[in-house]
Amino acid sequence: MADDVSDEAIAHQPVMVHEIVQGLALEMGNTVVDATAGRGGHAQAIAEAIGSSGTLLLMDLDLNNLAFASERVRALPNAPRVIAVHANFSSVAQALRANALCVDAFLADLGFASNQMSDSMRGFSFATAGPLDMRLDQSKGESAQALLARVSEKELADLIFQLGEDPFSRRIARRIIYVRDLGLLKTTSDLAKAVASAYGGKARQSRMHPATRTFMALRIAVNKELESLGAILSVIQHEIASFWPVQSVDFKLQTNQIPASQRPPNDIAIEGVNSGTPHSWLAKNARIAILAFHSLEDRLVKRAFTDWERQGWVTRIGRKPLVASEAECDENPRSRSAKLRTVRIVGI
């Protein structure tokens, strides 16, 4: 198994590993959360930094990737204590409290693992024909096929425009619904062809495949990615705010830039501070790093971090997000769109 882990780990290249480890200021014995473990690339680097006296909690919606990442870390010499939790990262507080842990550093990589994109059966890629699934956790939730079967043309156009930011969203939605109603929308290839036909000759004017934004929009919708990101930012915000001896804070995480269907539930958005937190899961000088890959995600992270800093709760590590070096972009094209933002909680 160790050889298999080594071979597969090489195939997936984690993004901005050095910058993440440096920004999190990891030390031996730290307790860290990798809230999106994936194939364990970042987790391995974190494990090597915190050593056998440290604790690493791994979370992921993809059960196979979570198992792979856990095995990869445990196979290291001087591996830390590893706890694996199959759950959305918005459940981080419950996972940490259940294990009586208080973390020194938190990481969320909002990208996708290369094996998810290359596996045609997952439905994320239009390179080869596969089922229209797109779920990170294939054991539950609505697939892309089910979503496309129920939405109206207007709903689909809004989804593609809001989540994919595609200016041809109405034309694309009209074509997809037409193909769907003919009973010809069954695979990722069918969807990609429908989108390409909606673009017509304009498809040849861009280096990007015309279906790229539509696939991204559907993936975001199926996995409720912006809703989950808004939820975890609210959960972290609530914990940070509870450190200050104030009963009520005139502050609320701004979610107005998230499409309504992707916003966190009302009972998650925090309007004030609950001083009765049963167990603090975040250290008072903890570092928080979030790696985003598209503008909708990064906008939310930027707004939250900026607002927290204005409240005097955190210090941003750098005024602008870090991006991958030219050398890394050449070696790993996935890193080109990555933006890393890191904050440190101001100790009190």
VOBA-1610 file (N, C-alpha, C; in pm, whole numbers, padded with zeros to 5 digits, always signed):
BEGIN
Met+00083-00121+00000Met+00000+00000+00000Met+00086+00126+00000Ala+00198+00122+00073Ala+00284+00240+00081Ala+00336+00279-00056Asp+00375+00179-00140Asp+00424+00210-00273Asp+00314+00271-00359Asp+00190+00217-00345Asp+00077+00271-00421Asp+00052+00415-00383Val+00059+00444-00253Val+00038+00581-00206Val+00143+00673-00265Ser+00269+00627-00264Ser+00378+00710-00317Ser+00359+00739-00465Asp+00324+00636-00544Asp+00307+00653-00688Asp+00191+00748-00719Glu+00077+00729-00651Glu-00039+00813-00679Glu-00020+00954-00628Ala+00056+00969-00519Ala+00079+01103-00464Ala+00156+01189-00562Ile+00249+01126-00637Ile+00328+01200-00734Ile+00238+01255-00844Ala+00132+01179-00880Ala+00044+01220-00988Ala-00035+01346-00954His-00066+01366-00827His-00140+01485-00785His-00044+01585-00721Gln-00037+01703-00777Gln+00053+01805-00726Gln-00026+01909-00647Pro-00006+01916-00516Pro-00075+02018-00437Pro-00023+02157-00473Val-00107+02256-00457Val-00075+02392-00499Val-00019+02474-00383Met+00089+02546-00408Met+00148+02644-00316Met+00177+02585-00178Val+00237+02469-00175Val+00265+02400-00048Val+00356+02483+00042His+00466+02532-00013His+00563+02608+00067His+00498+02732+00127Glu+00423+02805+00045Glu+00359+02927+00092Glu+00257+02899+00202Ile+00186+02788+00191Ile+00086+02752+00292Ile+00152+02718+00425Val+00253+02632+00421Val+00323+02592+00543Val+00387+02713+00609Gln+00445+02799+00529Gln+00509+02919+00584Gln+00406+03013+00645Gly+00295+03034+00577Gly+00191+03124+00627Gly+00125+03075+00754Leu+00112+02943+00768Leu+00052+02886+00887Leu+00148+02884+01006Ala+00275+02916+00981Ala+00376+02925+01088Ala+00373+02802+01178Leu+00382+02685+01116Leu+00368+02560+01190Leu+00491+02530+01274Glu+00465+02467+01389Glu+00571+02426+01481Glu+00547+02282+01524Met+00654+02217+01571Met+00641+02082+01623Met+00537+02080+01736Gly+00450+01981+01731Gly+00350+01966+01836Gly+00220+02040+01812Asn+00212+02116+01702Asn+00088+02189+01673Asn-00028+02094+01643Thr-00148+02144+01663Thr-00270+02075+01621Thr-00326+02152+01502Val-00350+02080+01392Val-00386+02144+01266Val-00505+02073+01203Val-00590+02151+01134Val-00698+02095+01053Val-00667+02118+00906Asp-00667+02011+00829Asp-00671+02022+00683Asp-00814+01986+00646Ala-00896+02088+00624Ala-01040+02069+00611Ala-01083+02016+00475Thr-00989+02009+00382Thr-01016+01955+00248Thr-00897+01868+00209Ala-00888+01751+00267Ala-00766+01670+00260Ala-00727+01630+00119Gly-00825+01601+00034Gly-00793+01559-00102Gly-00702+01438-00104Arg-00595+01444-00180Arg-00499+01333-00190Arg-00387+01345-00088Gly-00395+01443+00001Gly-00301+01450+00111Gly-00171+01523+00083Gly-00164+01599-00025Gly-00041+01671-00057Gly-00007+01777+00047His-00104+01862+00079His-00081+01961+00184His-00068+01892+00320Ala-00148+01788+00342Ala-00145+01718+00470Ala-00007+01660+00498Gln+00059+01607+00396Gln+00193+01551+00416Gln+00290+01660+00460Ala+00286+01776+00393Ala+00376+01885+00429Ala+00347+01935+00571Ile+00221+01942+00607Ile+00183+01983+00742Ile+00233+01882+00844Ala+00214+01753+00814Ala+00256+01647+00905Ala+00406+01652+00931Glu+00483+01678+00827Glu+00628+01685+00842Glu+00669+01805+00927Ala+00587+01910+00926Ala+00619+02030+01004Ala+00582+02017+01150Ile+00477+01939+01181Ile+00431+01930+01321Ile+00483+01805+01392Gly+00532+01706+01317Gly+00597+01591+01377Gly+00508+01498+01457Ser+00571+01401+01520Ser+00497+01296+01592Ser+00426+01348+01716Ser+00466+01464+01765Ser+00399+01521+01883Ser+00277+01605+01845Gly+00255+01620+01715Gly+00142+01700+01668Gly+00018+01616+01641Thr-00091+01684+01610Thr-00217+01619+01576Thr-00271+01683+01449Leu-00313+01599+01355Leu-00366+01647+01227Leu-00504+01587+01205Leu-00604+01675+01199Leu-00740+01631+01169Leu-00768+01655+01022Leu-00803+01549+00951Leu-00830+01556+00807Leu-00980+01545+00783Met-01032+01630+00695Met-01172+01626+00658Met-01184+01622+00505Asp-01285+01553+00455Asp-01313+01555+00312Asp-01449+01491+00287Leu-01517+01538+00181Leu-01644+01479+00141Leu-01623+01353+00058Asp-01506+01341-00006Asp-01474+01225-00089Asp-01412+01119+00000Leu-01487+01013+00028Leu-01442+00912+00123Leu-01316+00841+00076Asn-01306+00812-00054Asn-01187+00745-00106Asn-01063+00832-00091Asn-01075+00959-00122Asn-00961+01049-00108Asn-00923+01068+00038Leu-01022+01073+00126Leu-00993+01087+00269Leu-00913+00968+00319Ala-00952+00847+00278Ala-00879+00727+00318Ala-00737+00728+00263Phe-00724+00772+00138Phe-00592+00778+00075Phe-00502+00877+00149Ala-00555+00995+00178Ala-00476+01098+00246Ala-00434+01052+00385Ser-00525+00987+00456Ser-00494+00937+00591Ser-00382+00835+00587Glu-00391+00743+00492Glu-00287+00640+00478Glu-00153+00704+00440Arg-00158+00802+00355Arg-00036+00871+00311Arg+00036+00938+00429Val-00039+01003+00515Val+00022+01071+00630Val+00071+00970+00732Arg-00011+00869+00760Arg+00027+00769+00861Arg+00151+00691+00820Ala+00178+00683+00689Ala+00295+00609+00641Ala+00425+00687+00656Leu+00416+00813+00694Leu+00537+00895+00709Leu+00615+00857+00834Pro+00748+00868+00829Pro+00824+00855+00954Pro+00790+00974+01044Asn+00780+00948+01173Asn+00744+01053+01269Asn+00610+01119+01237Ala+00515+01036+01193Ala+00383+01088+01159Ala+00311+01138+01283Pro+00232+01243+01270Pro+00154+01292+01384Pro+00035+01200+01409Arg-00035+01225+01515Arg-00164+01160+01537Arg-00259+01208+01427Val-00328+01114+01362Val-00417+01149+01251Val-00560+01110+01286Ile-00651+01205+01268Ile-00793+01181+01286Ile-00861+01215+01154Ala-00936+01120+01098Ala-01003+01141+00970Ala-01154+01154+00992Val-01213+01257+00932Val-01356+01282+00947Val-01418+01299+00809His-01512+01210+00777His-01582+01218+00648His-01700+01313+00662Ala-01677+01439+00627Ala-01781+01541+00644Ala-01744+01667+00568Asn-01842+01752+00546Asn-01819+01884+00489Asn-01740+01969+00588Phe-01653+02055+00537Phe-01569+02133+00628Phe-01647+02232+00714Ser-01772+02258+00679Ser-01854+02346+00763Ser-01886+02281+00897Ser-01859+02150+00910Ser-01880+02077+01035Ser-01755+02072+01122Val-01657+02158+01092Val-01529+02150+01161Val-01542+02169+01312Ala-01627+02259+01356Ala-01641+02284+01501Ala-01689+02158+01572Gln-01789+02092+01515Gln-01839+01969+01577Gln-01732+01861+01580Ala-01656+01848+01471Ala-01552+01745+01464Ala-01444+01769+01569Leu-01404+01893+01586Leu-01298+01924+01682Leu-01347+01912+01825Arg-01468+01957+01851Arg-01521+01944+01987Arg-01542+01799+02024Ala-01583+01717+01927Ala-01603+01574+01954Ala-01472+01507+01994Asn-01360+01561+01945Asn-01229+01504+01977Asn-01152+01588+02078Ala-01221+01684+02140Ala-01161+01771+02243Ala-01032+01836+02195Leu-01035+01890+02074Leu-00917+01951+02015Leu-00933+02102+02001Cys-00821+02171+02017Cys-00814+02315+01993Cys-00701+02336+01894Val-00729+02392+01777Val-00631+02393+01670Val-00549+02522+01664Asp-00423+02503+01624Asp-00331+02615+01604Asp-00337+02669+01462Ala-00384+02586+01369Ala-00388+02628+01229Ala-00500+02556+01156Phe-00560+02628+01060Phe-00671+02575+00981Phe-00642+02602+00834Leu-00658+02498+00751Leu-00638+02512+00607Leu-00759+02459+00532Ala-00804+02535+00432Ala-00905+02487+00338Ala-00857+02516+00197Asp-00838+02411+00119Asp-00801+02422-00022Asp-00929+02397-00102Leu-00980+02499-00168Leu-01111+02490-00232Leu-01106+02430-00372Gly-00989+02379-00411Gly-00976+02318-00543Gly-01017+02172-00542Phe-01001+02108-00657Phe-01036+01967-00674Phe-00912+01883-00694Ala-00918+01760-00648Ala-00806+01667-00667Ala-00803+01622-00812Ser-00682+01599-00863Ser-00667+01562-01004Ser-00738+01432-01036Asn-00744+01338-00942Asn-00811+01211-00970Asn-00961+01229-00987Gln-01019+01329-00922Gln-01161+01356-00939Gln-01189+01409-01079Met-01101+01494-01128Met-01120+01551-01261Met-01093+01449-01371Ser-00999+01358-01348Ser-00961+01264-01453Ser-01051+01140-01459Asp-01126+01114-01353Asp-01214+00997-01349Asp-01345+01031-01419Ser-01366+00975-01538Ser-01486+01008-01616Ser-01615+00972-01544Met-01610+00875-01453Met-01730+00832-01382Met-01776+00934-01278Arg-01691+01032-01246Arg-01731+01134-01149Arg-01812+01246-01214Gly-01793+01265-01344Gly-01874+01363-01415Gly-01825+01506-01410Phe-01702+01528-01361Phe-01650+01665-01349Phe-01590+01716-01480Ser-01547+01624-01565Ser-01473+01662-01685Ser-01552+01631-01812Phe-01532+01712-01913Phe-01596+01688-02043Phe-01498+01627-02142Ala-01378+01591-02095Ala-01276+01535-02184Ala-01319+01399-02238Thr-01386+01319-02154Thr-01437+01189-02195Thr-01580+01175-02144Ala-01658+01092-02211Ala-01799+01075-02174Ala-01812+01005-02040Gly-01903+01055-01958Gly-01929+00995-01828Gly-02065+01038-01779Pro-02111+00981-01669Pro-02241+01019-01615Pro-02240+01163-01563Leu-02353+01228-01568Leu-02366+01365-01518Leu-02389+01360-01368Asp-02281+01334-01293Asp-02290+01320-01148Asp-02244+01449-01079Met-02113+01469-01073Met-02048+01589-01018Met-02055+01601-00866Arg-02104+01500-00795Arg-02108+01508-00649Arg-01972+01470-00592Leu-01926+01548-00495Leu-01804+01511-00423Leu-01830+01390-00336Asp-01944+01389-00268Asp-01985+01275-00187Asp-02094+01202-00264Gln-02056+01093-00330Gln-02150+01023-00417Gln-02253+00940-00342Ser-02244+00940-00209Ser-02339+00862-00129Ser-02468+00938-00101Lys-02469+01068-00132Lys-02590+01146-00101Lys-02594+01273-00185Gly-02709+01336-00183Gly-02724+01463-00253Gly-02773+01447-00395Glu-02804+01559-00457Glu-02858+01564-00593Glu-02745+01568-00695Ser-02752+01482-00794Ser-02652+01481-00901Ser-02681+01592-01001Ala-02584+01618-01088Ala-02606+01717-01194Ala-02718+01672-01287Gln-02727+01542-01311Gln-02835+01489-01395Gln-02971+01522-01336Ala-02985+01501-01206Ala-03113+01529-01139Ala-03143+01679-01139Leu-03040+01759-01118Leu-03060+01904-01119Leu-03105+01952-01257Leu-03039+01904-01361Leu-03074+01944-01497Leu-03212+01895-01538Ala-03257+01787-01477Ala-03389+01732-01511Ala-03503+01816-01454Arg-03477+01892-01349Arg-03586+01964-01281Arg-03588+02115-01305Val-03476+02175-01345Val-03472+02321-01354Val-03541+02372-01481Ser-03592+02494-01472Ser-03648+02561-01589Ser-03536+02627-01668Glu-03568+02673-01787Glu-03468+02741-01868Glu-03416+02866-01798Lys-03505+02943-01738Lys-03464+03065-01668Lys-03376+03032-01548Glu-03415+02931-01471Glu-03335+02892-01354Glu-03195+02849-01396Leu-03187+02774-01505Leu-03057+02727-01553Leu-02973+02844-01604Ala-03035+02936-01675Ala-02962+03052-01725Ala-02907+03135-01610Asp-02988+03155-01506Asp-02942+03230-01389Asp-02826+03158-01320Leu-02837+03026-01309Leu-02733+02947-01243Leu-02601+02960-01319Ile-02606+02945-01451Ile-02484+02953-01531Ile-02424+03093-01527Phe-02509+03195-01526Phe-02460+03332-01522Phe-02401+03367-01385Gln-02471+03330-01278Gln-02428+03368-01143Gln-02309+03287-01095Leu-02309+03157-01121Leu-02203+03070-01069Leu-02090+03045-01169Gly-02121+03056-01298Gly-02019+03035-01400Gly-01972+03164-01464Glu-02046+03271-01439Glu-02014+03403-01494Glu-01996+03399-01645Asp-02084+03322-01711Asp-02078+03309-01857Asp-02176+03407-01920Pro-02128+03499-02005Pro-02217+03599-02066Pro-02318+03540-02164Phe-02294+03416-02209Phe-02386+03351-02303Phe-02482+03256-02231Ser-02507+03282-02103Ser-02584+03189-02021Ser-02724+03160-02075Arg-02793+03261-02125Arg-02929+03239-02173Arg-02931+03152-02298Arg-02837+03179-02387Arg-02827+03098-02509Arg-02792+02953-02474Ile-02700+02937-02379Ile-02658+02803-02337Ile-02774+02728-02272Ala-02844+02795-02181Ala-02956+02731-02112Ala-03064+02688-02211Arg-03092+02773-02308Arg-03194+02741-02408Arg-03157+02614-02483Arg-03030+02602-02519Arg-02985+02484-02594Arg-02986+02359-02507Ile-02942+02371-02383Ile-02939+02254-02293Ile-03080+02202-02270Ile-03174+02292-02244Ile-03312+02249-02220Ile-03372+02184-02344Tyr-03339+02238-02460Tyr-03386+02179-02586Tyr-03335+02035-02601Val-03206+02016-02578Val-03147+01882-02587Val-03205+01790-02480Arg-03222+01845-02359Arg-03281+01765-02250Arg-03420+01716-02287Asp-03502+01805-02339Asp-03641+01769-02370Asp-03652+01670-02485Leu-03547+01660-02565Leu-03543+01557-02670Leu-03498+01422-02615Gly-03457+01421-02486Gly-03408+01297-02425Gly-03266+01264-02462Leu-03189+01365-02503Leu-03053+01342-02552Leu-02945+01393-02457Leu-02983+01429-02335Leu-02885+01481-02238Leu-02859+01373-02134Lys-02762+01286-02162Lys-02737+01172-02075Lys-02594+01166-02020Thr-02499+01225-02089Thr-02358+01216-02047Thr-02292+01354-02045Thr-02172+01357-01989Thr-02095+01482-01989Thr-02064+01528-02130Ser-02042+01434-02221Ser-02017+01470-02361Ser-02139+01535-02424Asp-02258+01482-02392Asp-02382+01541-02444Asp-02395+01686-02398Leu-02363+01709-02271Leu-02373+01844-02216Leu-02271+01937-02281Ala-02148+01890-02295Ala-02043+01972-02355Ala-02077+02008-02500Lys-02132+01912-02573Lys-02170+01938-02713Lys-02283+02039-02721Ala-02378+02030-02628Ala-02490+02124-02627Ala-02440+02266-02603Val-02347+02281-02509Val-02293+02414-02479Val-02213+02466-02598Ala-02131+02380-02658Ala-02049+02422-02773Ala-02138+02467-02888Ser-02248+02397-02910Ser-02338+02435-03020Ser-02405+02568-02992Ala-02428+02600-02864Ala-02486+02729-02828Ala-02389+02843-02857Tyr-02261+02816-02839Tyr-02158+02917-02868Tyr-02143+02940-03018Gly-02161+02833-03096Gly-02143+02845-03239Gly-02000+02878-03275Gly-01981+02972-03370Gly-01848+03010-03415Gly-01765+03079-03310Lys-01829+03135-03206Lys-01756+03204-03100Lys-01669+03108-03020Ala-01701+02978-03025Ala-01622+02880-02951Ala-01478+02875-02998Arg-01456+02910-03124Arg-01320+02904-03180Arg-01237+03028-03145Gln-01302+03127-03085Gln-01233+03253-03054Gln-01168+03254-02917Ser-01182+03145-02842Ser-01126+03139-02707Ser-01045+03012-02689Arg-00939+03022-02610Arg-00859+02904-02578Arg-00931+02815-02478Met-01027+02872-02405Met-01104+02796-02307Met-01216+02719-02377His-01235+02593-02339His-01346+02516-02394His-01477+02585-02358Pro-01571+02597-02450Pro-01695+02669-02420Pro-01776+02612-02304Ala-01757+02485-02272Ala-01835+02424-02164Ala-01773+02445-02026Thr-01654+02505-02019Thr-01582+02516-01892Thr-01665+02586-01785Arg-01720+02701-01816Arg-01794+02778-01715Arg-01924+02709-01677Thr-01990+02645-01773Thr-02114+02575-01742Thr-02088+02457-01649Phe-01983+02381-01675Phe-01949+02269-01587Phe-01914+02320-01447Met-01840+02430-01440Met-01805+02486-01310Met-01930+02529-01234Ala-02023+02594-01303Ala-02145+02640-01239Ala-02227+02524-01184Leu-02240+02418-01262Leu-02316+02301-01217Leu-02247+02232-01100Arg-02115+02222-01106Arg-02040+02161-00995Arg-02059+02240-00867Ile-02052+02372-00875Ile-02072+02457-00758Ile-02212+02437-00702Ala-02311+02433-00791Ala-02450+02418-00747Ala-02475+02281-00685Val-02426+02176-00750Val-02449+02040-00700Val-02389+02021-00561Asn-02270+02072-00539Asn-02201+02053-00411Asn-02223+02166-00312Lys-02305+02264-00351Lys-02336+02378-00264Lys-02207+02442-00210Glu-02113+02463-00301Glu-01980+02507-00261Glu-01978+02644-00195Leu-02050+02739-00252Leu-02051+02873-00192Leu-02127+02874-00061Glu-02233+02795-00053Glu-02306+02783+00073Glu-02215+02727+00181Ser-02138+02624+00147Ser-02046+02564+00245Ser-01936+02660+00285Leu-01883+02736+00189Leu-01779+02833+00220Leu-01834+02943+00309Gly-01953+02993+00278Gly-02015+03094+00363Gly-02039+03041+00503Ala-02077+02914+00512Ala-02103+02853+00643Ala-01976+02841+00726Ile-01866+02796+00665Ile-01743+02779+00744Ile-01687+02914+00785Leu-01701+03016+00700Leu-01656+03150+00738Leu-01738+03202+00856Ser-01867+03173+00856Ser-01952+03215+00968Ser-01916+03140+01096Val-01888+03011+01083Val-01850+02930+01199Val-01720+02982+01260Ile-01621+03009+01175Ile-01493+03063+01223Ile-01515+03201+01285Gln-01593+03283+01218Gln-01621+03417+01268Gln-01683+03412+01408His-01777+03323+01427His-01843+03309+01557His-01742+03273+01665Glu-01653+03181+01632Glu-01553+03138+01730Glu-01456+03251+01764Ile-01409+03322+01661Ile-01316+03433+01686Ile-01383+03541+01769Ala-01506+03576+01735Ala-01577+03682+01806Ala-01598+03648+01953Ser-01610+03520+01983Ser-01636+03478+02122Ser-01515+03502+02212Phe-01396+03528+02154Phe-01278+03554+02236Phe-01286+03690+02304Trp-01363+03781+02248Trp-01371+03917+02301Trp-01485+03927+02403Pro-01460+03994+02516Pro-01561+04003+02624Pro-01672+04102+02591Val-01742+04075+02480Val-01851+04161+02436Val-01974+04074+02418Gln-02088+04120+02466Gln-02209+04040+02459Gln-02274+04045+02322Ser-02257+04156+02253Ser-02320+04170+02122Ser-02230+04252+02032Val-02213+04206+01910Val-02128+04275+01814Val-02211+04310+01692Asp-02206+04436+01652Asp-02282+04482+01537Asp-02208+04443+01410Phe-02219+04316+01375Phe-02140+04263+01265Phe-02207+04138+01210Lys-02204+04125+01079Lys-02260+04006+01016Lys-02182+03974+00890Leu-02151+03848+00871Leu-02079+03808+00750Leu-02162+03846+00629Gln-02101+03917+00535Gln-02174+03964+00418Gln-02189+03850+00318Thr-02313+03809+00294Thr-02338+03702+00198Thr-02419+03751+00079Asn-02435+03883+00066Asn-02519+03934-00041Asn-02460+03910-00179Gln-02329+03876-00185Gln-02269+03849-00315Gln-02286+03704-00356Ile-02343+03621-00268Ile-02367+03482-00300Ile-02507+03470-00358Pro-02525+03399-00471Pro-02660+03375-00521Pro-02746+03313-00411Ala-02874+03348-00409Ala-02963+03307-00300Ala-02960+03157-00275Ser-02952+03077-00384Ser-02954+02932-00368Ser-02829+02877-00304Gln-02722+02959-00297Gln-02594+02913-00244Gln-02561+02976-00109Arg-02654+03056-00051Arg-02625+03122+00075Arg-02638+03025+00192Pro-02562+03050+00301Pro-02574+02966+00420Pro-02713+02978+00479Pro-02761+02874+00549Pro-02889+02884+00617Pro-02887+02998+00717Asn-03004+03055+00745Asn-03013+03170+00836Asn-02962+03139+00975Asp-02971+03014+01017Asp-02929+02983+01153Asp-02778+02966+01164Ile-02706+02981+01052Ile-02561+02974+01056Ile-02500+03114+01055Ala-02556+03206+00978Ala-02503+03342+00974Ala-02512+03403+01113Ile-02403+03461+01160Ile-02394+03509+01298Ile-02415+03660+01303Glu-02509+03703+01385Glu-02533+03846+01401Glu-02473+03897+01530Gly-02448+03811+01623Gly-02391+03855+01750Gly-02300+03748+01805Val-02258+03763+01928Val-02163+03671+01989Val-02232+03592+02098Asn-02214+03463+02093Asn-02267+03378+02198Asn-02153+03345+02293Ser-02153+03403+02410Ser-02041+03385+02502Ser-02043+03250+02571Gly-02147+03171+02543Gly-02157+03042+02611Gly-02104+02926+02529Thr-02002+02949+02446Thr-01944+02842+02365Thr-01897+02729+02455Pro-01943+02603+02430Pro-01911+02493+02520Pro-01763+02454+02522His-01696+02468+02410His-01555+02429+02406His-01487+02506+02294Ser-01382+02579+02326Ser-01312+02657+02224Ser-01230+02563+02137Trp-01255+02564+02007Trp-01184+02474+01917Trp-01074+02545+01838Leu-01062+02677+01856Leu-00965+02756+01782Leu-00876+02831+01881Ala-00745+02810+01871Ala-00652+02880+01960Ala-00658+03030+01937Lys-00627+03108+02041Lys-00644+03253+02032Lys-00538+03323+01948Asn-00439+03249+01901Asn-00343+03306+01805Asn-00334+03218+01680Ala-00443+03146+01652Ala-00445+03051+01540Ala-00429+03122+01406Arg-00376+03047+01308Arg-00362+03096+01172Arg-00465+03025+01084Ile-00523+03100+00993Ile-00628+03047+00904Ile-00588+03077+00761Ala-00578+02973+00678Ala-00539+02990+00538Ala-00646+02928+00448Ile-00686+03002+00346Ile-00784+02951+00250Ile-00731+02974+00109Leu-00728+02866+00032Leu-00678+02869-00105Leu-00797+02861-00200Ala-00823+02968-00274Ala-00938+02975-00364Ala-00893+02966-00509Phe-00985+02920-00595Phe-00950+02900-00735Phe-01041+02973-00833His-01144+03039-00785His-01221+03125-00875His-01273+03246-00800Ser-01314+03345-00876Ser-01341+03478-00819Ser-01453+03478-00717Leu-01556+03396-00734Leu-01667+03395-00640Leu-01620+03352-00501Glu-01536+03247-00498Glu-01481+03201-00370Glu-01392+03309-00309Asp-01298+03358-00389Asp-01201+03453-00336Asp-01267+03580-00286Arg-01375+03623-00352Arg-01447+03742-00310Arg-01503+03725-00169Leu-01559+03608-00142Leu-01614+03580-00009Leu-01506+03579+00098Val-01394+03513+00067Val-01284+03504+00163Val-01226+03642+00190Lys-01203+03718+00084Lys-01148+03853+00099Lys-01239+03939+00186Arg-01370+03936+00160Arg-01464+04018+00237Arg-01462+03978+00384Ala-01464+03848+00413Ala-01465+03802+00552Ala-01337+03844+00623Phe-01220+03816+00562Phe-01093+03849+00626Phe-01079+03999+00649Thr-01122+04078+00551Thr-01114+04224+00565Thr-01202+04273+00679Asp-01323+04220+00687Asp-01415+04260+00794Asp-01363+04219+00931Trp-01304+04100+00940Trp-01249+04055+01068Trp-01135+04146+01111Glu-01053+04187+01015Glu-00942+04276+01049Glu-00994+04411+01096Arg-01098+04461+01033Arg-01155+04589+01075Arg-01211+04582+01217Gln-01259+04465+01256Gln-01308+04446+01392Gln-01193+04436+01492Gly-01070+04424+01442Gly-00955+04408+01531Gly-00934+04266+01578Trp-00997+04171+01508Trp-00988+04031+01550Trp-00868+03958+01492Val-00825+03996+01371Val-00718+03924+01302Val-00621+04023+01238Thr-00506+03969+01203Thr-00409+04041+01120Thr-00393+03963+00991Arg-00407+04030+00879Arg-00387+03962+00752Arg-00238+03944+00725Ile-00201+03826+00677Ile-00062+03799+00640Ile-00046+03844+00494Gly-00005+03967+00476Gly+00005+04024+00342Gly-00123+04097+00305Arg-00109+04211+00239Arg-00227+04289+00202Arg-00297+04231+00081Lys-00223+04161-00003Lys-00281+04101-00122Lys-00265+03949-00115Pro-00350+03875-00185Pro-00335+03730-00183Pro-00206+03686-00250Leu-00150+03577-00202Leu-00033+03519-00268Leu-00080+03438-00388Val+00001+03438-00491Val-00026+03356-00610Val+00094+03267-00635Ala+00073+03165-00714Ala+00181+03070-00743Ala+00291+03136-00825Ser+00412+03089-00805Ser+00526+03140-00881Ser+00514+03098-01028Glu+00588+03166-01113Glu+00587+03130-01255Glu+00634+02987-01275Ala+00734+02947-01196Ala+00787+02811-01207Ala+00680+02708-01173Glu+00604+02734-01066Glu+00498+02640-01028Glu+00387+02638-01132Cys+00353+02753-01186Cys+00248+02759-01289Cys+00288+02679-01412Asp+00416+02685-01447Asp+00465+02608-01562Asp+00459+02459-01533Glu+00494+02421-01410Glu+00497+02280-01373Glu+00358+02225-01345Asn+00271+02309-01289Asn+00137+02266-01249Asn+00036+02372-01293Pro-00018+02361-01414Pro-00109+02464-01467Pro-00231+02490-01378Arg-00270+02393-01295Arg-00384+02413-01204Arg-00361+02531-01109Ser-00235+02561-01084Ser-00204+02664-00985Ser-00221+02806-01038Arg-00243+02822-01168Arg-00248+02956-01228Arg-00358+03043-01169Ser-00471+02983-01136Ser-00585+03062-01087Ser-00591+03068-00934Ala-00494+03008-00866Ala-00500+02999-00719Ala-00466+03132-00652Lys-00541+03162-00546Lys-00513+03278-00461Lys-00518+03233-00316Leu-00409+03259-00245Leu-00397+03217-00105Leu-00408+03338-00014Arg-00504+03332+00078Arg-00520+03438+00179Arg-00504+03374+00317Thr-00428+03441+00404Thr-00399+03390+00538Thr-00417+03501+00640Val-00476+03466+00754Val-00488+03561+00866Val-00441+03493+00994Arg-00400+03576+01089Arg-00365+03527+01223Arg-00455+03597+01323Ile-00517+03518+01411Ile-00601+03576+01514Ile-00515+03657+01610Val-00562+03774+01646Val-00489+03860+01738Val-00515+03811+01880Gly-00412+03764+01947Gly-00428+03713+02083Gly-00475+03820+02180Ile-00555+03779+02278Ile-00602+03875+02378Ile-00569+03824+02517
//
